[in-house]
C-alpha cells in the first residue's frame, strides 16, 4: 500500500508492532529508520528491492555507503538544517545500488522523537524515479540550458541562486551580470553567425577563468551572469570582474574585430540569512541588471555595484523618465533661444533654439540631465521633432511681426541621425510652412559621425539639398578630420567654448582658435564662437578674425517674447549694421 501521512502517524511510536510488521512490509515506498547515532535500525523489503541491500547488510551501518558525489556538501548541509528546524525534508537525491549504479529517488525524511528531550530517530521514505528522470532528461536539459553556448540559462541560474540563498550559514551570495557594449556593431561587422561564434568564444573563455564552485550562465543575447556562492571580499569581486572584462576584450581581439570589445558589469551581494529565497533571487537578478544599466550610463567598460543609494537614484530616474514621457506626450516642453551676435556691433544675426523642461514641484531640469535620459529611454527622436516644430512655429510668428528674421539653429543628436528620419521631417515642415529653408540651421556634433559616418553624411547631404544650413558644433573636440570636413555639407563651424574660455590665459587654446579661423576662411565656412563670457574674449576673437559669437556676455537662452524684445533693443543700439558683416544666410534674407 502507498505510504500516506496517516501511515506515518501510525509509525510515530517506533515500538508499535505495526511498524515492523504489516505497515512497514506492505508499503510500496522504500523505508529506512535510523537511530540517534544515525545508524540504520531497519529497512523494509521495498528498500532492499530498489537498492539490492538486504536488511542484514544494512542494520548497524551508517546510510552513507550508497551516496554519490552528485549532491554537494552544501546540499546536505541545507537538508540537515531543515530537518532540525522543521522536522521534515523532501526532495531529489542521487544514490547508488549495491551494484554501483546510480539512481534518482524522490525522498521524504521525518525527524521523530519519542517524547520531549527523548531519543531522535529519522524515518526515510523514497521512490525510485530513475526511469521517469530518463524520460524527462532531454526536455529538462533543454529547458535549463542555453541552446547556443551550452551554458545554464536564466531559469537554471535563478534556480541555483534560489538554492544558494536558502543555505543557512553561507555568509554571502554575489551575482555579477555582464553585458557586452554595442554588440549590435559586432553583428553588423561579422554578421549574426560571426556574432554567435564570438559569444561561444566568450562563454568558453569566461568558464575557464571562473572557479569550479562558480556558476556561469547566459541570460539572453550578449548578457552573461555569474553566481559566486563561495564567499569573496568586495575587493576580490571587483578584481574578478575586471579580469572577466579583460577576458571578453581578449576574445574580441582573437576575433579580429575592428573596434575594441568592451563590457559593462553590475554587482549585487546578499549577506546574512534569507527569509524568502524565491523573492530574493528574482530581486537580486533585477538589481544586478539595473546596475549594468548604471554602469553603461557612466560610459563603456564600467562596473557598478548595487547599493541602497544607487537603488534610490534609479527610482528617482524612473520617476523622472515617466515625467519626461508625459511632458513629451502632452507637448509641454518649451523652446528658448540664445542670440548669436555680431561681435563687433552686438546686432543679433541668429539664434540657437534650446529645448527646456520645467517639472512641476521640482523646477527647471538642466538639458545635460534630461537629454541623455531622453536618448536612453527612446524619447530623443520625438523631442527632436518637437524642437523642429516649435522652431518653425516661432519663425512663422517672427516673420509675421515684420521684424527681419534671422537663421534659427536646432541641435540634432547622433540618435536622430541614426534614425534616418531627419530629412523627411524637415521636408514635411518646409512643405507645410512658409519658412524659407535658409532660415533653418541644423547643428550636429562631431560625435554624430562616430557610429555610421557614411549614413550620417548621406542624411546631412539630403538635408543640405533642401537649402537647410548645417553647422558643426563643438568643433575641435571630437572625431572630425580634415578629410572628413572636406566631405561634410557644412556651412558653419562653431568654436567650442572650452577653447574660448581658455584662450586668454592659455597660448595653445588661442593657437587652436587661430587655426580654426584660418581653416574656416580657407574652406569658405561661416564661424561662430560659443561661450563668450567676457569683453576681453570678445575683443580677442574679433582680432583673430572670428566676428560672430554667443554667450552669457550678450544673453542667456530666453523665451520667444524676450528674444523679440532683445532683438529690438540690439538693433536699435547696434552701430553700423552692414550686411557685409552678417553670415551668408542672413545676407540673403535680411530686408
C-alpha positions, 0 to 999 in steps of 0.5 A: 500500500502507498505510504500516506501521512496517516501511515506515518502517524501510525509509525510515530511510536517506533515500538508499535508492532505495526511498524515492523510488521504489516505497515512497514512490509506492505508499503510500496515506498522504500523505508529506512529508520535510523537511530540517534547515532544515525545508524540504520535500525531497519529497512523494509523489503521495498528498500532492499528491492530498489537498492539490492541491500538486504536488511542484514547488510544494512542494520548497524551501518551508517546510510552513507555507503550508497551516496554519490558525489552528485549532491554537494556538501552544501546540499546536505548541509541545507537538508540537515538544517531543515530537518532540525528546524522543521522536522521534515525534508523532501526532495531529489537525491542521487544514490547508488545500488549495491551494484554501483549504479546510480539512481534518482529517488524522490525522498521524504525524511521525518525527524521523530522523537519519542517524547520531549528531550527523548531519543531522535530517530529519522524515518526515510521514505523514497521512490525510485524515479530513475526511469521517469528522470530518463524520460524527462532528461532531454526536455529538462536539459533543454529547458535549463540550458542555453541552446547556443553556448551550452551554458545554464540559462536564466531559469537554471541560474535563478534556480541555483541562486534560489538554492544558494540563498536558502543555505543557512550559514553561507555568509554571502551570495554575489551575482555579477551580470555582464553585458557586452557594449554595442554588440549590435556593431559586432553583428553588423561587422561579422554578421549574426553567425560571426556574432554567435561564434564570438559569444561561444568564444566568450562563454568558453573563455569566461568558464575557464577563468571562473572557479569550479564552485562558480556558476556561469550562465547566459541570460539572453543575447550578449548578457552573461551572469555569474553566481559566486556562492563561495564567499569573496571580499568586495575587493576580490569581486571587483578584481574578478570582474575586471579580469572577466572584462579583460577576458571578453576584450581578449576574445574580441581581439582573437576575433579580429574585430575592428573596434575594441570589445568592451563590457559593462558589469553590475554587482549585487551581494546578499549577506546574512540569512534569507527569509524568502529565497524565491523573492530574493533571487528574482530581486537580486537578478533585477538589481544586478541588471539595473546596475549594468544599466548604471554602469553603461550610463557612466560610459563603456567598460564600467562596473557598478555595484548595487547599493541602497543609494544607487537603488534610490537614484534609479527610482528617482530616474524612473520617476523622472523618465515617466515625467519626461514621457508625459511632458513629451506626450502632452507637448509641454516642453518649451523652446528658448533661444540664445542670440548669436551676435555680431561681435563687433556691433552686438546686432543679433544675426541668429539664434540657437533654439534650446529645448527646456523642461520645467517639472512641476514641484521640482523646477527647471531640469538642466538639458545635460540631465534630461537629454541623455535620459531622453536618448536612453529611454527612446524619447530623443527622436520625438523631442527632436521633432518637437524642437523642429516644430516649435522652431518653425512655429516661432519663425512663422510668428517672427516673420509675421511681426515684420521684424527681419528674421534671422537663421534659427539653429536646432541641435540634432543628436547622433540618435536622430541621425541614426534614425534616418528620419531627419530629412523627411521631417524637415521636408514635411515642415518646409512643405507645410510652412512658409519658412524659407529653408535658409532660415533653418540651421541644423547643428550636429556634433562631431560625435554624430559621425562616430557610429555610421559616418557614411549614413550620417553624411548621406542624411546631412547631404539630403538635408543640405539639398533642401537649402537647410544650413548645417553647422558643426558644433563643438568643433575641435573636440571630437572625431572630425578630420580634415578629410572628413570636413572636406566631405561634410555639407557644412556651412558653419563651424562653431568654436567650442567654448572650452577653447574660448574660455581658455584662450586668454590665459592659455597660448595653445587654446588661442593657437587652436582658435587661430587655426580654426579661423584660418581653416574656416576662411580657407574652406569658405565656412561661416564661424561662430564662437560659443561661450563668450563670457567676457569683453576681453574674449570678445575683443580677442576673437574679433582680432583673430578674425572670428566676428560672430559669437554667443554667450552669457556676455550678450544673453542667456537662452530666453523665451520667444517674447524676450528674444523679440524684445532683445532683438529690438533693443540690439538693433536699435543700439547696434552701430553700423549694421552692414550686411557685409558683416552678417553670415551668408544666410542672413545676407540673403534674407535680411530686408 
